[in-house]
Amino acid sequence: MGVTIEWVHQNSTAKVGILRFGDKHFKYGDPYEFSCAVKVESNIAHFYGGVADSDIVNFLKYRNEIRNILIDEGVKTVIWERIRNDKKKVYRVDLGRSNKISLILKNVK
C-alpha cells in the first residue's frame, strides 16, 4: 500500500499537489482508491475535493504515511472539510506526537 503527493504547482507562498493512496498505489500512474487536492501554505495543509472509488475509504490505514510525507514538507496542521447530506464538517489534525483529530466546526450550512 502506498501514498504519494504529486506536486503540480509551487510559488513563494504555496505548494499545490494531488494526494493519492491505495493498496496497489506506490508511484504516480499506479491505481489508487482515493485522491484529493492538497494546498500547503506556511505550515498548514488544506485538503480539497476528495474522491474515492467507494463509499468507505480507510484513512486510518494510510494516516502514518500521509503524516510522514506532510511533516517532511514542514506541515504542522491539516484542515479539511467534509460535506455529506448537505451537512458540512471541518476537521483539523495537528501533526505532533499524536494523530488526534479535532472536529472544529460541524453541521455548518
C-alpha positions as a Markdown table, in Angstrom:
| # | Residue | x | y | z |
|---|---|---|---|---|
| 1 | Met | 0.0 | 0.0 | 0.0 |
| 2 | Gly | 1.2 | 3.5 | -0.6 |
| 3 | Val | 0.7 | 7.2 | -0.5 |
| 4 | Thr | 2.0 | 9.8 | -2.9 |
| 5 | Ile | 1.7 | 13.5 | -3.4 |
| 6 | Glu | 2.3 | 14.8 | -7.0 |
| 7 | Trp | 3.3 | 18.4 | -6.6 |
| 8 | Val | 1.9 | 20.3 | -9.6 |
| 9 | His | 2.4 | 23.9 | -8.7 |
| 10 | Gln | 4.7 | 25.9 | -6.4 |
| 11 | Asn | 5.4 | 29.5 | -5.8 |
| 12 | Ser | 7.0 | 31.6 | -3.0 |
| 13 | Thr | 3.9 | 31.3 | -0.7 |
| 14 | Ala | 2.2 | 28.0 | -1.5 |
| 15 | Lys | 2.5 | 24.5 | -2.9 |
| 16 | Val | -0.3 | 22.5 | -4.6 |
| 17 | Gly | -0.5 | 18.8 | -5.2 |
| 18 | Ile | -2.6 | 15.7 | -5.7 |
| 19 | Leu | -2.6 | 13.2 | -2.8 |
| 20 | Arg | -3.4 | 9.6 | -3.8 |
| 21 | Phe | -3.4 | 6.4 | -1.8 |
| 22 | Gly | -4.4 | 2.8 | -2.2 |
| 23 | Asp | -3.3 | -0.8 | -1.6 |
| 24 | Lys | -1.8 | -1.0 | -5.1 |
| 25 | His | -0.5 | 2.5 | -5.2 |
| 26 | Phe | 3.2 | 3.1 | -4.9 |
| 27 | Lys | 4.0 | 5.7 | -7.6 |
| 28 | Tyr | 2.4 | 8.1 | -9.9 |
| 29 | Gly | 0.4 | 6.1 | -12.5 |
| 30 | Asp | -0.5 | 3.2 | -10.2 |
| 31 | Pro | -4.1 | 2.5 | -9.3 |
| 32 | Tyr | -5.4 | 4.3 | -6.3 |
| 33 | Glu | -8.5 | 4.3 | -4.0 |
| 34 | Phe | -8.6 | 8.0 | -3.1 |
| 35 | Ser | -7.4 | 11.3 | -4.3 |
| 36 | Cys | -7.7 | 14.9 | -3.3 |
| 37 | Ala | -6.1 | 18.3 | -3.9 |
| 38 | Val | -3.6 | 19.5 | -1.3 |
| 39 | Lys | -2.6 | 23.1 | -0.8 |
| 40 | Val | 0.2 | 23.8 | 1.6 |
| 41 | Glu | 0.7 | 27.4 | 2.8 |
| 42 | Ser | 3.1 | 28.1 | 5.6 |
| 43 | Asn | 2.8 | 25.1 | 7.8 |
| 44 | Ile | -0.9 | 24.3 | 7.1 |
| 45 | Ala | -2.2 | 21.8 | 4.6 |
| 46 | His | -5.7 | 22.1 | 3.3 |
| 47 | Phe | -7.3 | 19.0 | 1.6 |
| 48 | Tyr | -9.9 | 19.8 | -1.1 |
| 49 | Gly | -12.2 | 17.8 | -3.3 |
| 50 | Gly | -11.6 | 14.2 | -2.2 |
| 51 | Val | -12.8 | 11.5 | -4.5 |
| 52 | Ala | -12.9 | 7.8 | -3.6 |
| 53 | Asp | -13.6 | 4.6 | -5.6 |
| 54 | Ser | -16.1 | 3.5 | -2.9 |
| 55 | Asp | -18.1 | 5.0 | -0.1 |
| 56 | Ile | -15.8 | 3.5 | 2.5 |
| 57 | Val | -12.2 | 4.7 | 2.4 |
| 58 | Asn | -9.9 | 3.8 | 5.3 |
| 59 | Phe | -7.9 | 6.9 | 6.0 |
| 60 | Leu | -6.6 | 5.3 | 9.3 |
| 61 | Lys | -4.8 | 2.7 | 7.3 |
| 62 | Tyr | -2.7 | 5.4 | 5.5 |
| 63 | Arg | -2.5 | 8.1 | 8.1 |
| 64 | Asn | 1.1 | 7.4 | 9.2 |
| 65 | Glu | 2.3 | 7.6 | 5.6 |
| 66 | Ile | 0.3 | 10.7 | 4.9 |
| 67 | Arg | 1.5 | 12.3 | 8.2 |
| 68 | Asn | 5.2 | 11.5 | 7.5 |
| 69 | Ile | 5.0 | 12.9 | 3.9 |
| 70 | Leu | 3.4 | 16.1 | 5.2 |
| 71 | Ile | 5.8 | 16.5 | 8.2 |
| 72 | Asp | 8.7 | 16.2 | 5.7 |
| 73 | Glu | 7.1 | 19.1 | 3.8 |
| 74 | Gly | 7.1 | 21.2 | 7.0 |
| 75 | Val | 3.3 | 20.8 | 7.7 |
| 76 | Lys | 2.2 | 21.0 | 11.3 |
| 77 | Thr | -1.6 | 21.2 | 10.8 |
| 78 | Val | -4.1 | 19.6 | 8.3 |
| 79 | Ile | -7.6 | 21.1 | 7.8 |
| 80 | Trp | -10.3 | 19.6 | 5.6 |
| 81 | Glu | -14.0 | 19.9 | 5.0 |
| 82 | Arg | -16.4 | 17.1 | 4.6 |
| 83 | Ile | -19.8 | 17.6 | 3.1 |
| 84 | Arg | -22.3 | 14.8 | 3.3 |
| 85 | Asn | -26.1 | 15.1 | 3.0 |
| 86 | Asp | -25.9 | 18.9 | 2.9 |
| 87 | Lys | -24.0 | 18.9 | 6.2 |
| 88 | Lys | -20.5 | 20.4 | 6.4 |
| 89 | Lys | -17.9 | 19.4 | 9.0 |
| 90 | Val | -14.5 | 21.0 | 9.2 |
| 91 | Tyr | -11.7 | 18.8 | 10.7 |
| 92 | Arg | -8.3 | 19.8 | 12.0 |
| 93 | Val | -5.3 | 17.5 | 12.7 |
| 94 | Asp | -2.3 | 18.8 | 14.5 |
| 95 | Leu | 0.7 | 16.7 | 13.3 |
| 96 | Gly | 2.6 | 16.4 | 16.6 |
| 97 | Arg | 3.3 | 13.3 | 18.5 |
| 98 | Ser | -0.3 | 12.0 | 18.2 |
| 99 | Asn | -2.8 | 11.8 | 15.4 |
| 100 | Lys | -5.6 | 13.4 | 17.4 |
| 101 | Ile | -8.4 | 14.7 | 15.1 |
| 102 | Ser | -10.4 | 17.6 | 16.3 |
| 103 | Leu | -13.8 | 18.4 | 14.8 |
| 104 | Ile | -13.6 | 22.2 | 14.8 |
| 105 | Leu | -17.0 | 23.0 | 13.1 |
| 106 | Lys | -19.9 | 20.8 | 12.5 |
| 107 | Asn | -23.2 | 21.0 | 10.7 |
| 108 | Val | -22.3 | 24.2 | 9.0 |
| 109 | Lys | -24.6 | 25.1 | 6.1 |
